[in-house]
């Protein structure tokens, strides 16, 4: 057996993860909107870091189902705060794009409410709460059932000429 084959034999198979949306949610093709810029968080749909699937509801608000894999670990058995923040950055910025605002994130504030266990599927819901000039404010929360893991506020700035 070659070294590469031996190494592959030691890697556990990637688990199957159900990222289905709720009734009334429509799948949202985020890469077609913003291109390959989503590589960092949602670029490996079968990887061991993040798995993300985006949806929009009847009111056009953006939702995501997210799995935090073992490579997002921080405190033992739980997701790293930076991993949670990265998801918030991508999803809240994408919510602004999905609402028709080509933006960059100017400021992101994340409030951590509970430790997020690894290999858990959670929901992120987001909505644009205001648009004044070039400033777009987006809020979101990451939760499962009654447990809120994080809440975020994102000040986005529209890109001139887009």
Phi, psi and omega in degrees: 000132179287163178301319180296319179293319179297318179297317179297324181295334181275346182275122180295148179298146179289129182289153174283136184232129179270111179249029181298149178270177178279165175301135180091349177273140176250135178305142182238123182274084184299315181301329179292337180275313187245001178079203186283006182293351180272010184302321190298311182267303189257022184277349180236086185298344179240017184279181179256011177261270178245152165228128186225139171227129183260150180218161169234145178266185182300330180272006178072017174283145182271136176231158175217146167254130186227136174247126177263105183281179184298336180279003175258012187297144174229254174300147185313122177080005184226158180290144175289144178301327177293327177292317177298316179296321179298318178296317179299317180302309182296310187290320181287322174296318178297326178300321177294315177301315182296334178274001176101011181249107174287116191226169160236154179280127179264326182204135178229123176245124179243128175252120181272127184254327180206153177288135184263115179297144176294156176060035178246141174268127180234168179247139171243124174246142183217159175202145173285124182257341176198155176218113180228110184061233180272358183264123179241126179254128180236136175244152177204164175216146181249121187208169170212121184060231181272351184271121174263122181271324180200152173232146183223149172234131185231120174267116181253148180240127181293149181273121181300142175078010180252000000 
